[in-house]
């Protein structure tokens, strides 16, 4: 991974003073349709970070691990969700059957309607909007966060608050924009005060996310934060233990990586260097997946 790309990442996440600022305005990473790292937002931290990547670290070789994620139903419906569809405003609940087997046969439209009308847990009572998911319905990369926060609840879209804006900048640093990936959360409704989801809440939402993953059928899953990783991997391990290796999810053994939640970087800017390692690994896996795909055609 070249030093220029490291510099772009650090610029994107708000760390600029360890190298000349004018060096950060370089071209975009070579992803199709990607754009350059946006300029730093006002008020972002400018201090150098200890142990910042110098661009010389090689991409880590992925390690295969046995499946530990929950199973998902086989896909039976075509992808039908259009990008950028406006989110539903908390409508009255239709009589929706949320049994996982039924959710597992839904197409995008049915699934979004089922989520919009869901009353399967108490979180539905406090929500402003459900937060279904956003992005390319056949994205190669799917990001999975924890649950909507205040801004997401207000707008009905995942990762649009401060943490989401940082996530956007990190994606931009590797040449990806929101519309090229698919972003969803474990929970579709905001927990009060942004507390951790309760087991009965994640259980109530589980089939929706499983179906979203099945419909997107990404080449790679990125769990953003501990809650998402523990949920998809069905384990209680710490994020530190789960980072840095390749897991696999579901019957299709979709490779899965785990990284810190962007809100963690907002609290601990020094951890952004580790985030860059994770993104390097992610890019390496996507390249490998492409090479495999090209070889098979
Ligand atoms: N944090 C998440 O995990 N998801 C969001 O959508 C926003 C913040």
Boltz pocket constraint, residues with backbone or C-beta under 6 A from the ligand:
constraints:
  - pocket:
      binder: B
      contacts: [[A, 145], [A, 146], [A, 147], [A, 148], [A, 149], [A, 152], [A, 157], [A, 158], [A, 159], [A, 160], [A, 161], [A, 163], [A, 164], [A, 185], [A, 224], [A, 225]]
      max_distance: 6.0
